[in-house]
Amino acid sequence: MAQDTRNSRLHPETLLAHGGGGFDPATGAVTPPVPTATTFVRDEAYELISPSHLYSRDDNTLFRKTEDLIATLENGQESRLFASGMAAVAAVARIVKPGGTILLQSGIYWGTTLFLRKHCERNGIALVESDAADLQSFADDITVSQPDLVWIEVPSNPYLKVADIRGISEHCKPVGAVLAVDATAATPLVLKPLDLGADLVMHSATKALNGHSDLLGGVVTTRDKDSDAWTFIREERKLAGAVMGSFEAWLLLRGLRTLGLRVERMNANALALAEFLETHPKIEKVLYPGLASHKAHTLAAGQMSGGYGSLMSILVKGSKEEALKAVGDLNVFQRATSLGGVESLVEHRYTIEGEESGIPGNMLRLSVGIEHLGDLKADLDQALAEI
Ligand SMILES: *Cc1c(COP(=O)(O)O)cnc(C)c1O
């Protein structure tokens, strides 16, 4: 029988490898087909032939399978896939109505920051930006601003700050704020924000969940499927229509099959590179929560298990020019934005975000892939030797 993954006691790696629930009981197929139909017929009495098949903006067998798998990984009750990570961010943001307040962690993913600034301004929503890594001051901001939604990113991109999810959630509850965590840089295998008191967890599935840099997607998972926030988000996905395409859902489910292996390798490579770079004479500082020298290492170690993610930032000794020189000399690391793919990427965020962002000119963000560690080390070493 096809296995019900929701009640399964199997480990996440096993559920992932099986694509979230065994073979198709009708055909025995080990992998699911791509459902291409957008609409489904009714019988002579005008009853749907299959009650869960009406129109594919509402639902789709492959979305459901993928969503159930992700909900299980997150220890959540329900998930919804979106057409991109930003479509997922937007659906969550829209739970706040004009006149409401959003408290946003400062210095996080630039797309989220830009979107929320514009969205709040256009819709008469107050936006407060504050450093969530400082629990006491962030807690004060929650108490003073009484937000409807608190948005944090753990670990944050590109500064790799680590917010205390449990600590923040305890301050959200008394004011009735919904706590949403973007855990894209961690993956559900190493960080489960819902277990730490968050209400919602969001991922850009474009990144490590798919892992092959070949689709755009987003996903939100809830701790409580009957909450007002989730009722709204579920309805918004269907009505606003930012649904994932079936081909993308199929690719995502295929990518997820190897998530366990990829995360293990990427996280091990990242930690080894962070340790190597930390003592490198051309490096001023490495920002990576797996390092004992990281400000929030103990907190990260308590919140995460099985690794610290594949994202890190490094500050090279020198200025913007030295950083750009080093980046130009890399051969294995590809110069491109994004993260979480099997291939290692490097980015000079200052060039993208500009001076007003406050990003240091000598900062490089690395997304570490699954390549041989020796090749990654040698590539960084030769590029840094040139500056
Ligand atoms: C990429 C990213 C997003 C946005 O996701 P898209 O799939 O590009 O729309 C949001 N948050 C984080 C942390 C990201 O890295």
The ligand as an SDF file (V2000), in Angstrom:
LIG
                    3D

 15 15  0  0  0  0  0  0  0  0999 V2000
   15.9010   33.6030   -2.4060 C   0  0  0  0  0  0  0  0  0  0  0  0
   15.3220   33.9440   -1.1070 C   0  0  0  0  0  0  0  0  0  0  0  0
   13.9990   34.4030   -1.0000 C   0  0  0  0  0  0  0  0  0  0  0  0
   13.1200   34.6580   -2.2030 C   0  0  0  0  0  0  0  0  0  0  0  0
   12.8510   33.4980   -2.9140 O   0  0  0  0  0  0  0  0  0  0  0  0
   12.6020   33.4350   -4.5040 P   0  0  0  0  0  0  0  0  0  0  0  0
   12.3380   31.9970   -4.7320 O   0  0  0  0  0  0  0  0  0  0  0  0
   13.8310   33.9650   -5.1760 O   0  0  0  0  0  0  0  0  0  0  0  0
   11.4090   34.2910   -4.7930 O   0  0  0  0  0  0  0  0  0  0  0  0
   13.5200   34.6780    0.2670 C   0  0  0  0  0  0  0  0  0  0  0  0
   14.2740   34.5000    1.3690 N   0  0  0  0  0  0  0  0  0  0  0  0
   15.5520   34.0620    1.2910 C   0  0  0  0  0  0  0  0  0  0  0  0
   16.3530   33.8960    2.5490 C   0  0  0  0  0  0  0  0  0  0  0  0
   16.1220   33.7710    0.0660 C   0  0  0  0  0  0  0  0  0  0  0  0
   17.3820   33.3460   -0.0060 O   0  0  0  0  0  0  0  0  0  0  0  0
  1  2  1  0
  2  3  1  0
  2 14  2  0
  3  4  1  0
  3 10  2  0
  4  5  1  0
  5  6  1  0
  6  7  2  0
  6  8  1  0
  6  9  1  0
 10 11  1  0
 11 12  2  0
 12 13  1  0
 12 14  1  0
 14 15  1  0
M  END
$$$$
